[in-house]
Amino acid sequence: MTVVNMHPRIQRTAAEAALLQTFEDQVTRLPGDAAVAHRRDAAMELVKQGLPSRRVEAWHYTDLRRLLTSVPPLAEPARAAELAPLLPGSAVFAISNGDVGPRPQMPGLASSRLAEHLASGTLAPVLQALASDDFVGALNAALVADGFVLRVAPGTALERPVELQNLHTGGQAYARFAVDVGAGASGVFVERQTGQGAGFVSSVTDLRLEDDAKATWIVVQEQPEGASHFGQLRASLGKNAHLTLFVMNAGGRLVRQELRVKAAGEGAQFTLRGVNLLSGDAHSDLTMIVDHSVPHTGSTEIVRNVVTDRAHGVFQGRINVHQVAQKTDARMACNTLLLSDDAEFDTKPELEIFADDVACGHGATVTEIDRNHLFYLMARGIDEKTARGLLVKAFVAEVIEELEDEAVVAALEAKLDAWFAAHG
């Protein structure tokens, strides 16, 4: 087995040195001889590129060489306490500090451990970065040891939600989920990202919807105030597949959540609704790339942001319409509410269109609470703090209420209320 020489001549930051040392310590213990080449390639990409800085266009607003000053050691294998599921009755698949827990049984749902596939070589190719600027993918590929592989049988409508929990007790923790929803199948999936202490977390999800499949996927990121979180969801949509994705970022000190979605089959539809709730000194970056690579596909993305204290938020959204992707209908909007003079938010919407018969658009707004609306409520006997809270909640709850499942809406609104209670 070949081990990468992790002693480059160029000067490394403390965080870079810590990550590369972790790889050097762990590479011979990670599963799968067939995966070693891919891990080595990923680690070499980290060696060559280092942490991305503002000179890298995709990371212009999230300069990791400046923001990531230290990385804790690898988390101990101790189990974290599992969370009560967001949706009652869910089948919970939990990963704690990188170690997988029990696999619940459900009709039509097959599950296995990622480590088993890596050991046999069947999933080794997934351990690849998507591009030279894919730090999140390279980091996870180099160091992930285990995760869950789920397969929903064709034609199955899952009888209850599936919840994927990635938990930590501090330290470095790596997880990966691979989910395949078969042709004509459907289900609701919840991805929870949280823990305790100043963790450093990387989580990648590979989601594939086959022809005529339908899935609702909910990501709730609630890392502790001192944690760094690097998440990535890669989704591929087959013919007439429908993916509804909801992302709620409501925690963490340094967060980068990436969404990379490909409408690969005609008739594929992608819907994103996102909520970023930022407070304290948090830096949170939601970066999305949607590829329309065939004709007659559609996507709509709406992201709402609430930023207070000294927090800094980022939304980068790019829609790519390939030359053959005629009749694409793609629309994107990002709306931000700043609640303090020290809060910041950077928005970068992009359209890259090579087809000539499309309907595409994007928009972005940044504003404060409307004083007229505030006066209207206060004139009716509502105190200022309560009135402000009602206006902010209405701004965010609008996108939550678009979800069709009442149980999902109630659970997310409860999360919203808890955040406002703590930061209102």
C-alpha positions as a Markdown table, in Angstrom:
| # | Residue | x | y | z |
|---|---|---|---|---|
| 1 | Met | 0.0 | 0.0 | 0.0 |
| 2 | Thr | 1.4 | 3.4 | -1.0 |
| 3 | Val | 1.3 | 6.2 | 1.5 |
| 4 | Val | 1.4 | 9.8 | 0.4 |
| 5 | Asn | 4.4 | 11.8 | 1.5 |
| 6 | Met | 2.8 | 14.5 | 3.6 |
| 7 | His | 5.9 | 16.6 | 4.1 |
| 8 | Pro | 5.7 | 19.2 | 1.3 |
| 9 | Arg | 8.4 | 21.8 | 1.1 |
| 10 | Ile | 6.0 | 24.8 | 0.9 |
| 11 | Gln | 4.8 | 26.4 | 4.1 |
| 12 | Arg | 1.5 | 25.0 | 5.4 |
| 13 | Thr | -1.0 | 26.6 | 7.7 |
| 14 | Ala | -1.6 | 25.0 | 11.1 |
| 15 | Ala | -5.0 | 23.7 | 9.8 |
| 16 | Glu | -3.6 | 22.3 | 6.6 |
| 17 | Ala | -0.8 | 20.5 | 8.5 |
| 18 | Ala | -3.3 | 19.0 | 11.0 |
| 19 | Leu | -5.5 | 17.6 | 8.2 |
| 20 | Leu | -2.6 | 16.2 | 6.3 |
| 21 | Gln | -1.2 | 14.6 | 9.4 |
| 22 | Thr | -4.6 | 13.0 | 10.1 |
| 23 | Phe | -4.5 | 11.4 | 6.6 |
| 24 | Glu | -0.9 | 10.2 | 7.2 |
| 25 | Asp | -2.0 | 8.6 | 10.5 |
| 26 | Gln | -5.2 | 7.0 | 9.2 |
| 27 | Val | -4.6 | 6.0 | 5.6 |
| 28 | Thr | -3.4 | 2.5 | 6.4 |
| 29 | Arg | -6.4 | 1.9 | 8.7 |
| 30 | Leu | -9.1 | 3.1 | 6.3 |
| 31 | Pro | -11.1 | 0.4 | 4.5 |
| 32 | Gly | -10.6 | -0.8 | 1.0 |
| 33 | Asp | -7.4 | -1.4 | -0.9 |
| 34 | Ala | -9.2 | -0.5 | -4.1 |
| 35 | Ala | -10.1 | 2.9 | -2.6 |
| 36 | Val | -6.5 | 3.8 | -1.7 |
| 37 | Ala | -5.7 | 5.3 | -5.2 |
| 38 | His | -8.8 | 7.5 | -4.9 |
| 39 | Arg | -7.9 | 8.5 | -1.4 |
| 40 | Arg | -4.3 | 9.2 | -2.4 |
| 41 | Asp | -5.5 | 11.4 | -5.3 |
| 42 | Ala | -7.8 | 13.3 | -3.0 |
| 43 | Ala | -5.1 | 13.8 | -0.4 |
| 44 | Met | -2.6 | 14.9 | -3.1 |
| 45 | Glu | -5.2 | 17.5 | -4.2 |
| 46 | Leu | -5.2 | 18.8 | -0.7 |
| 47 | Val | -1.4 | 18.9 | -0.7 |
| 48 | Lys | -1.2 | 20.6 | -4.1 |
| 49 | Gln | -4.0 | 23.1 | -3.6 |
| 50 | Gly | -4.0 | 23.6 | 0.2 |
| 51 | Leu | -7.0 | 25.3 | 1.8 |
| 52 | Pro | -8.9 | 27.4 | -0.7 |
| 53 | Ser | -8.5 | 31.1 | -0.4 |
| 54 | Arg | -10.3 | 34.1 | -1.9 |
| 55 | Arg | -8.1 | 33.7 | -5.0 |
| 56 | Val | -10.2 | 30.6 | -5.9 |
| 57 | Glu | -13.4 | 31.9 | -7.5 |
| 58 | Ala | -15.7 | 29.3 | -5.9 |
| 59 | Trp | -14.3 | 30.3 | -2.5 |
| 60 | His | -14.0 | 34.0 | -2.9 |
| 61 | Tyr | -16.3 | 34.8 | 0.0 |
| 62 | Thr | -15.1 | 32.0 | 2.2 |
| 63 | Asp | -11.4 | 32.3 | 2.5 |
| 64 | Leu | -10.5 | 29.1 | 4.4 |
| 65 | Arg | -6.8 | 29.9 | 4.7 |
| 66 | Arg | -7.9 | 32.9 | 6.9 |
| 67 | Leu | -11.1 | 31.6 | 8.5 |
| 68 | Leu | -9.9 | 28.0 | 9.4 |
| 69 | Thr | -7.2 | 28.7 | 12.0 |
| 70 | Ser | -7.0 | 25.3 | 13.6 |
| 71 | Val | -8.4 | 21.7 | 13.4 |
| 72 | Pro | -8.9 | 19.4 | 16.4 |
| 73 | Pro | -7.6 | 15.9 | 16.4 |
| 74 | Leu | -9.7 | 13.0 | 15.1 |
| 75 | Ala | -12.8 | 12.3 | 17.3 |
| 76 | Glu | -12.7 | 9.4 | 19.7 |
| 77 | Pro | -14.9 | 6.4 | 18.7 |
| 78 | Ala | -17.3 | 7.1 | 21.6 |
| 79 | Arg | -21.0 | 7.0 | 20.7 |
| 80 | Ala | -23.0 | 10.2 | 20.9 |
| 81 | Ala | -26.5 | 10.1 | 22.1 |
| 82 | Glu | -28.9 | 9.7 | 19.2 |
| 83 | Leu | -31.4 | 12.5 | 18.7 |
| 84 | Ala | -35.2 | 12.1 | 18.8 |
| 85 | Pro | -36.2 | 12.1 | 15.1 |
| 86 | Leu | -37.4 | 15.3 | 13.5 |
| 87 | Leu | -40.5 | 13.4 | 12.3 |
| 88 | Pro | -42.0 | 10.9 | 14.7 |
| 89 | Gly | -41.8 | 7.3 | 13.6 |
| 90 | Ser | -38.8 | 7.8 | 11.3 |
| 91 | Ala | -36.3 | 5.0 | 10.7 |
| 92 | Val | -33.1 | 6.4 | 12.1 |
| 93 | Phe | -29.7 | 5.6 | 10.6 |
| 94 | Ala | -27.1 | 7.2 | 12.9 |
| 95 | Ile | -23.4 | 7.8 | 12.5 |
| 96 | Ser | -21.5 | 8.9 | 15.6 |
| 97 | Asn | -17.9 | 10.2 | 15.3 |
| 98 | Gly | -17.7 | 8.4 | 12.0 |
| 99 | Asp | -18.9 | 5.0 | 13.3 |
| 100 | Val | -22.2 | 3.7 | 12.0 |
| 101 | Gly | -25.0 | 2.4 | 14.3 |
| 102 | Pro | -27.7 | -0.2 | 13.8 |
| 103 | Arg | -29.6 | -0.4 | 10.5 |
| 104 | Pro | -33.4 | -0.3 | 10.9 |
| 105 | Gln | -35.5 | -2.6 | 8.8 |
| 106 | Met | -38.2 | -1.3 | 6.5 |
| 107 | Pro | -40.1 | -2.9 | 3.6 |
| 108 | Gly | -38.6 | -1.9 | 0.2 |
| 109 | Leu | -35.5 | -0.4 | 1.8 |
| 110 | Ala | -32.1 | -2.2 | 1.6 |
| 111 | Ser | -29.2 | -0.9 | 3.7 |
| 112 | Ser | -25.6 | -1.7 | 4.1 |
| 113 | Arg | -22.4 | -0.1 | 5.4 |
| 114 | Leu | -20.2 | 2.0 | 3.2 |
| 115 | Ala | -17.1 | 0.3 | 4.6 |
| 116 | Glu | -18.2 | -3.0 | 3.2 |
| 117 | His | -18.5 | -1.5 | -0.3 |
| 118 | Leu | -15.1 | 0.2 | 0.0 |
| 119 | Ala | -13.5 | -3.1 | 1.1 |
| 120 | Ser | -14.9 | -4.9 | -1.9 |
| 121 | Gly | -14.1 | -2.0 | -4.3 |
| 122 | Thr | -17.7 | -1.6 | -5.5 |
| 123 | Leu | -18.0 | 2.0 | -4.4 |
| 124 | Ala | -14.3 | 3.1 | -4.5 |
| 125 | Pro | -14.9 | 5.4 | -7.5 |
| 126 | Val | -17.2 | 7.7 | -5.5 |
| 127 | Leu | -14.2 | 8.8 | -3.5 |
| 128 | Gln | -13.3 | 11.4 | -6.0 |
| 129 | Ala | -13.3 | 15.2 | -5.9 |
| 130 | Leu | -15.5 | 16.8 | -8.6 |
| 131 | Ala | -13.0 | 19.5 | -9.6 |
| 132 | Ser | -9.8 | 21.1 | -8.5 |
| 133 | Asp | -11.7 | 23.5 | -6.3 |
| 134 | Asp | -13.8 | 20.8 | -4.7 |
| 135 | Phe | -12.2 | 21.0 | -1.2 |
| 136 | Val | -15.2 | 19.4 | 0.5 |
| 137 | Gly | -15.3 | 16.4 | -1.8 |
| 138 | Ala | -11.5 | 15.9 | -1.6 |
| 139 | Leu | -11.4 | 16.2 | 2.2 |
| 140 | Asn | -14.2 | 13.7 | 2.6 |
| 141 | Ala | -12.8 | 11.2 | 0.1 |
| 142 | Ala | -9.4 | 11.3 | 1.8 |
| 143 | Leu | -10.6 | 10.6 | 5.3 |
| 144 | Val | -14.1 | 9.0 | 5.4 |
| 145 | Ala | -14.1 | 5.5 | 6.9 |
| 146 | Asp | -17.8 | 4.5 | 6.9 |
| 147 | Gly | -21.3 | 5.6 | 6.3 |
| 148 | Phe | -24.6 | 4.2 | 5.0 |
| 149 | Val | -25.6 | 2.9 | 1.6 |
| 150 | Leu | -29.4 | 2.8 | 1.1 |
| 151 | Arg | -31.5 | 1.5 | -1.8 |
| 152 | Val | -35.2 | 2.1 | -2.2 |
| 153 | Ala | -36.7 | -0.7 | -4.4 |
| 154 | Pro | -38.4 | 0.4 | -7.7 |
| 155 | Gly | -42.0 | 1.2 | -7.2 |
| 156 | Thr | -41.8 | 1.5 | -3.4 |
| 157 | Ala | -43.5 | 4.2 | -1.5 |
| 158 | Leu | -41.6 | 4.2 | 1.8 |
| 159 | Glu | -44.1 | 3.8 | 4.7 |
| 160 | Arg | -42.3 | 6.1 | 7.0 |
| 161 | Pro | -39.6 | 8.8 | 6.8 |
| 162 | Val | -35.9 | 7.9 | 6.8 |
| 163 | Glu | -33.6 | 10.0 | 9.1 |
| 164 | Leu | -29.9 | 10.1 | 8.6 |
| 165 | Gln | -28.0 | 11.5 | 11.6 |
| 166 | Asn | -24.4 | 12.5 | 11.6 |
| 167 | Leu | -23.4 | 13.2 | 15.2 |
| 168 | His | -20.1 | 14.0 | 16.9 |
| 169 | Thr | -18.7 | 14.7 | 20.4 |
| 170 | Gly | -16.0 | 17.1 | 19.2 |
| 171 | Gly | -12.9 | 16.5 | 17.1 |
| 172 | Gln | -12.7 | 15.5 | 13.4 |
| 173 | Ala | -15.6 | 13.4 | 12.2 |
| 174 | Tyr | -16.3 | 12.2 | 8.6 |
| 175 | Ala | -19.4 | 10.6 | 7.2 |
| 176 | Arg | -20.9 | 9.6 | 3.9 |
| 177 | Phe | -24.4 | 8.6 | 2.7 |
| 178 | Ala | -25.2 | 7.0 | -0.7 |
| 179 | Val | -28.9 | 6.8 | -1.4 |
| 180 | Asp | -30.5 | 5.4 | -4.6 |
| 181 | Val | -34.2 | 5.9 | -5.1 |
| 182 | Gly | -35.4 | 3.3 | -7.6 |
| 183 | Ala | -37.6 | 3.9 | -10.6 |
| 184 | Gly | -41.1 | 5.0 | -9.6 |
| 185 | Ala | -40.2 | 4.9 | -5.9 |
| 186 | Ser | -40.8 | 7.7 | -3.4 |
| 187 | Gly | -39.9 | 8.7 | 0.1 |
| 188 | Val | -39.1 | 11.4 | 2.7 |
| 189 | Phe | -35.6 | 11.7 | 4.0 |
| 190 | Val | -34.2 | 13.9 | 6.8 |
| 191 | Glu | -30.5 | 14.6 | 7.1 |
| 192 | Arg | -29.4 | 15.9 | 10.6 |
| 193 | Gln | -26.0 | 17.4 | 11.2 |
| 194 | Thr | -25.2 | 18.3 | 14.8 |
| 195 | Gly | -23.0 | 17.4 | 17.8 |
| 196 | Gln | -21.2 | 18.7 | 20.8 |
| 197 | Gly | -18.1 | 20.8 | 21.2 |
| 198 | Ala | -15.7 | 22.4 | 18.7 |
| 199 | Gly | -16.0 | 19.6 | 16.1 |
| 200 | Phe | -14.7 | 19.6 | 12.5 |
| 201 | Val | -17.2 | 17.8 | 10.4 |
| 202 | Ser | -17.3 | 16.6 | 6.8 |
| 203 | Ser | -20.4 | 14.9 | 5.4 |
| 204 | Val | -21.1 | 14.1 | 1.7 |
| 205 | Thr | -24.4 | 12.6 | 0.4 |
| 206 | Asp | -24.6 | 11.0 | -3.0 |
| 207 | Leu | -28.3 | 10.9 | -4.0 |
| 208 | Arg | -29.6 | 9.3 | -7.2 |
| 209 | Leu | -33.3 | 9.5 | -8.3 |
| 210 | Glu | -34.0 | 7.0 | -11.1 |
| 211 | Asp | -36.8 | 7.6 | -13.7 |
| 212 | Asp | -40.1 | 8.7 | -12.3 |
| 213 | Ala | -38.8 | 8.7 | -8.7 |
| 214 | Lys | -39.9 | 11.3 | -6.2 |
| 215 | Ala | -38.1 | 12.4 | -3.0 |
| 216 | Thr | -38.3 | 15.1 | -0.4 |
| 217 | Trp | -34.9 | 15.6 | 1.2 |
| 218 | Ile | -34.6 | 17.8 | 4.3 |
| 219 | Val | -31.2 | 19.0 | 5.6 |
| 220 | Val | -31.1 | 20.4 | 9.1 |
| 221 | Gln | -27.7 | 21.7 | 10.2 |
| 222 | Glu | -27.5 | 22.7 | 13.8 |
| 223 | Gln | -23.8 | 22.4 | 14.7 |
| 224 | Pro | -22.6 | 23.9 | 18.0 |
| 225 | Glu | -21.3 | 27.5 | 18.0 |
| 226 | Gly | -17.6 | 26.4 | 17.9 |
| 227 | Ala | -17.9 | 23.8 | 15.2 |
| 228 | Ser | -16.8 | 23.8 | 11.6 |
| 229 | His | -19.1 | 22.0 | 9.1 |
| 230 | Phe | -18.4 | 21.1 | 5.5 |
| 231 | Gly | -21.3 | 19.4 | 3.8 |
| 232 | Gln | -22.0 | 18.5 | 0.2 |
| 233 | Leu | -25.1 | 16.9 | -1.4 |
| 234 | Arg | -24.7 | 15.5 | -5.0 |
| 235 | Ala | -27.9 | 14.7 | -6.7 |
| 236 | Ser | -28.7 | 13.2 | -10.1 |
| 237 | Leu | -32.3 | 13.2 | -11.4 |
| 238 | Gly | -33.5 | 10.7 | -14.0 |
| 239 | Lys | -36.3 | 11.1 | -16.5 |
| 240 | Asn | -39.4 | 12.7 | -14.9 |
| 241 | Ala | -37.8 | 12.5 | -11.4 |
| 242 | His | -38.8 | 15.1 | -8.9 |
| 243 | Leu | -36.6 | 16.3 | -6.0 |
| 244 | Thr | -37.8 | 18.7 | -3.4 |
| 245 | Leu | -34.9 | 19.8 | -1.2 |
| 246 | Phe | -35.2 | 21.9 | 1.9 |
| 247 | Val | -32.0 | 23.2 | 3.7 |
| 248 | Met | -32.0 | 24.8 | 7.1 |
| 249 | Asn | -28.7 | 26.2 | 8.4 |
| 250 | Ala | -29.0 | 27.2 | 12.0 |
| 251 | Gly | -25.7 | 26.7 | 13.7 |
| 252 | Gly | -21.9 | 26.3 | 13.5 |
| 253 | Arg | -19.1 | 28.8 | 13.6 |
| 254 | Leu | -17.8 | 28.1 | 10.0 |
| 255 | Val | -20.2 | 26.4 | 7.6 |
| 256 | Arg | -20.0 | 25.5 | 3.9 |
| 257 | Gln | -22.9 | 23.6 | 2.6 |
| 258 | Glu | -22.7 | 22.7 | -1.1 |
| 259 | Leu | -25.5 | 21.5 | -3.4 |
| 260 | Arg | -24.6 | 20.0 | -6.7 |
| 261 | Val | -27.7 | 18.9 | -8.7 |
| 262 | Lys | -27.9 | 17.5 | -12.2 |
| 263 | Ala | -31.2 | 17.3 | -14.1 |
| 264 | Ala | -30.0 | 14.4 | -16.2 |
| 265 | Gly | -33.3 | 13.0 | -17.6 |
| 266 | Glu | -36.0 | 14.8 | -19.6 |
| 267 | Gly | -38.9 | 16.0 | -17.5 |
| 268 | Ala | -36.7 | 16.2 | -14.3 |
| 269 | Gln | -37.8 | 18.8 | -11.8 |
| 270 | Phe | -35.8 | 20.3 | -8.9 |
| 271 | Thr | -37.1 | 22.5 | -6.1 |
| 272 | Leu | -35.0 | 24.1 | -3.5 |
| 273 | Arg | -36.2 | 26.0 | -0.5 |
| 274 | Gly | -33.5 | 27.2 | 1.9 |
| 275 | Val | -33.3 | 29.0 | 5.2 |
| 276 | Asn | -30.1 | 30.4 | 6.7 |
| 277 | Leu | -30.4 | 31.6 | 10.4 |
| 278 | Leu | -27.1 | 33.3 | 11.3 |
| 279 | Ser | -26.1 | 34.9 | 14.6 |
| 280 | Gly | -23.0 | 35.6 | 16.7 |
| 281 | Asp | -19.7 | 35.5 | 14.8 |
| 282 | Ala | -20.9 | 32.7 | 12.4 |
| 283 | His | -19.7 | 32.5 | 8.8 |
| 284 | Ser | -22.1 | 30.4 | 6.7 |
| 285 | Asp | -21.8 | 29.7 | 3.0 |
| 286 | Leu | -24.5 | 28.0 | 0.9 |
| 287 | Thr | -23.2 | 27.3 | -2.6 |
| 288 | Met | -25.3 | 25.7 | -5.3 |
| 289 | Ile | -24.7 | 24.5 | -8.8 |
| 290 | Val | -27.6 | 23.2 | -10.9 |
| 291 | Asp | -26.9 | 21.6 | -14.3 |
| 292 | His | -29.7 | 21.3 | -16.8 |
| 293 | Ser | -28.1 | 18.9 | -19.3 |
| 294 | Val | -31.1 | 17.6 | -21.3 |
| 295 | Pro | -34.3 | 19.3 | -22.7 |
| 296 | His | -37.6 | 19.9 | -20.9 |
| 297 | Thr | -36.3 | 20.2 | -17.3 |
| 298 | Gly | -37.1 | 22.7 | -14.6 |
| 299 | Ser | -35.8 | 24.1 | -11.3 |
| 300 | Thr | -36.8 | 26.7 | -8.8 |
| 301 | Glu | -34.7 | 27.9 | -5.9 |
| 302 | Ile | -35.7 | 30.3 | -3.2 |
| 303 | Val | -33.3 | 31.0 | -0.3 |
| 304 | Arg | -34.3 | 33.3 | 2.7 |
| 305 | Asn | -31.6 | 34.5 | 5.1 |
| 306 | Val | -31.8 | 36.1 | 8.5 |
| 307 | Val | -28.5 | 37.6 | 9.7 |
| 308 | Thr | -27.9 | 39.3 | 13.1 |
| 309 | Asp | -25.1 | 40.2 | 15.4 |
| 310 | Arg | -21.7 | 40.1 | 13.6 |
| 311 | Ala | -22.6 | 37.1 | 11.4 |
| 312 | His | -21.5 | 36.8 | 7.8 |
| 313 | Gly | -23.6 | 34.8 | 5.2 |
| 314 | Val | -22.9 | 33.8 | 1.6 |
| 315 | Phe | -25.1 | 32.5 | -1.1 |
| 316 | Gln | -23.6 | 31.5 | -4.4 |
| 317 | Gly | -26.0 | 30.0 | -6.9 |
| 318 | Arg | -25.2 | 29.0 | -10.5 |
| 319 | Ile | -27.6 | 27.5 | -13.0 |
| 320 | Asn | -25.9 | 25.9 | -16.0 |
| 321 | Val | -28.1 | 25.3 | -19.1 |
| 322 | His | -26.3 | 23.2 | -21.7 |
| 323 | Gln | -26.7 | 23.7 | -25.4 |
| 324 | Val | -29.0 | 20.7 | -25.9 |
| 325 | Ala | -31.2 | 21.6 | -22.9 |
| 326 | Gln | -33.9 | 23.5 | -24.8 |
| 327 | Lys | -37.2 | 24.3 | -23.1 |
| 328 | Thr | -35.4 | 24.6 | -19.7 |
| 329 | Asp | -37.4 | 26.6 | -17.1 |
| 330 | Ala | -35.1 | 27.7 | -14.2 |
| 331 | Arg | -35.6 | 30.5 | -11.7 |
| 332 | Met | -33.6 | 31.4 | -8.6 |
| 333 | Ala | -34.1 | 34.0 | -5.9 |
| 334 | Cys | -32.2 | 34.9 | -2.7 |
| 335 | Asn | -33.7 | 37.3 | -0.1 |
| 336 | Thr | -31.9 | 38.5 | 2.9 |
| 337 | Leu | -33.0 | 40.3 | 6.1 |
| 338 | Leu | -30.2 | 42.1 | 8.0 |
| 339 | Leu | -31.1 | 42.7 | 11.7 |
| 340 | Ser | -27.9 | 44.5 | 12.9 |
| 341 | Asp | -25.5 | 47.1 | 11.5 |
| 342 | Asp | -22.6 | 44.6 | 11.8 |
| 343 | Ala | -24.3 | 41.8 | 9.9 |
| 344 | Glu | -23.1 | 41.0 | 6.4 |
| 345 | Phe | -24.4 | 38.9 | 3.5 |
| 346 | Asp | -22.8 | 38.3 | 0.1 |
| 347 | Thr | -25.0 | 37.1 | -2.8 |
| 348 | Lys | -23.7 | 35.8 | -6.1 |
| 349 | Pro | -26.4 | 34.5 | -8.5 |
| 350 | Glu | -25.3 | 33.3 | -11.9 |
| 351 | Leu | -26.9 | 32.0 | -15.1 |
| 352 | Glu | -24.7 | 30.3 | -17.7 |
| 353 | Ile | -27.0 | 29.6 | -20.7 |
| 354 | Phe | -26.0 | 28.0 | -24.0 |
| 355 | Ala | -29.5 | 27.1 | -25.2 |
| 356 | Asp | -31.7 | 29.7 | -27.0 |
| 357 | Asp | -35.2 | 28.4 | -26.1 |
| 358 | Val | -35.4 | 28.7 | -22.4 |
| 359 | Ala | -37.1 | 30.7 | -19.6 |
| 360 | Cys | -34.5 | 31.5 | -16.9 |
| 361 | Gly | -34.1 | 34.3 | -14.3 |
| 362 | His | -32.6 | 35.2 | -11.0 |
| 363 | Gly | -33.0 | 37.9 | -8.4 |
| 364 | Ala | -31.5 | 38.9 | -5.1 |
| 365 | Thr | -32.6 | 41.4 | -2.4 |
| 366 | Val | -31.0 | 42.6 | 0.9 |
| 367 | Thr | -33.1 | 44.7 | 3.2 |
| 368 | Glu | -33.9 | 45.6 | 6.8 |
| 369 | Ile | -37.2 | 45.3 | 8.6 |
| 370 | Asp | -39.8 | 47.5 | 7.0 |
| 371 | Arg | -40.5 | 50.4 | 9.4 |
| 372 | Asn | -44.0 | 50.8 | 8.1 |
| 373 | His | -44.9 | 47.2 | 8.8 |
| 374 | Leu | -43.3 | 47.6 | 12.3 |
| 375 | Phe | -45.3 | 50.7 | 13.0 |
| 376 | Tyr | -48.5 | 49.0 | 11.8 |
| 377 | Leu | -48.2 | 46.2 | 14.4 |
| 378 | Met | -47.0 | 48.5 | 17.2 |
| 379 | Ala | -50.0 | 50.8 | 16.6 |
| 380 | Arg | -52.2 | 47.9 | 17.3 |
| 381 | Gly | -50.7 | 47.3 | 20.8 |
| 382 | Ile | -47.9 | 44.9 | 20.0 |
| 383 | Asp | -44.6 | 45.7 | 21.6 |
| 384 | Glu | -41.6 | 46.3 | 19.4 |
| 385 | Lys | -39.7 | 43.1 | 20.2 |
| 386 | Thr | -42.8 | 40.9 | 19.6 |
| 387 | Ala | -43.6 | 42.8 | 16.4 |
| 388 | Arg | -40.1 | 42.4 | 15.0 |
| 389 | Gly | -40.2 | 38.7 | 15.8 |
| 390 | Leu | -43.5 | 38.3 | 14.0 |
| 391 | Leu | -42.2 | 40.0 | 10.9 |
| 392 | Val | -38.9 | 38.0 | 10.8 |
| 393 | Lys | -40.7 | 34.8 | 11.3 |
| 394 | Ala | -43.2 | 35.5 | 8.5 |
| 395 | Phe | -40.3 | 36.3 | 6.2 |
| 396 | Val | -38.8 | 32.9 | 6.8 |
| 397 | Ala | -42.0 | 30.8 | 7.4 |
| 398 | Glu | -43.3 | 31.6 | 3.9 |
| 399 | Val | -40.8 | 29.2 | 2.3 |
| 400 | Ile | -41.4 | 26.5 | 4.9 |
| 401 | Glu | -45.1 | 26.5 | 4.4 |
| 402 | Glu | -44.6 | 25.7 | 0.7 |
| 403 | Leu | -43.8 | 22.1 | 1.7 |
| 404 | Glu | -46.8 | 19.9 | 1.2 |
| 405 | Asp | -46.3 | 17.6 | 4.3 |
| 406 | Glu | -48.0 | 19.1 | 7.4 |
| 407 | Ala | -45.8 | 17.1 | 9.7 |
| 408 | Val | -42.6 | 18.4 | 8.0 |
| 409 | Val | -43.9 | 22.0 | 8.2 |
| 410 | Ala | -44.8 | 21.7 | 11.9 |
| 411 | Ala | -41.3 | 20.2 | 12.7 |
| 412 | Leu | -39.4 | 22.9 | 10.8 |
| 413 | Glu | -41.5 | 25.7 | 12.3 |
| 414 | Ala | -40.7 | 24.3 | 15.7 |
| 415 | Lys | -37.0 | 24.6 | 14.9 |
| 416 | Leu | -37.6 | 28.1 | 13.7 |
| 417 | Asp | -39.4 | 29.1 | 16.9 |
| 418 | Ala | -36.5 | 27.6 | 19.0 |
| 419 | Trp | -33.9 | 29.6 | 17.1 |
| 420 | Phe | -35.9 | 32.9 | 17.5 |
| 421 | Ala | -36.3 | 32.1 | 21.2 |
| 422 | Ala | -32.6 | 31.9 | 21.6 |
| 423 | His | -31.6 | 34.8 | 19.3 |
| 424 | Gly | -34.6 | 37.1 | 19.2 |
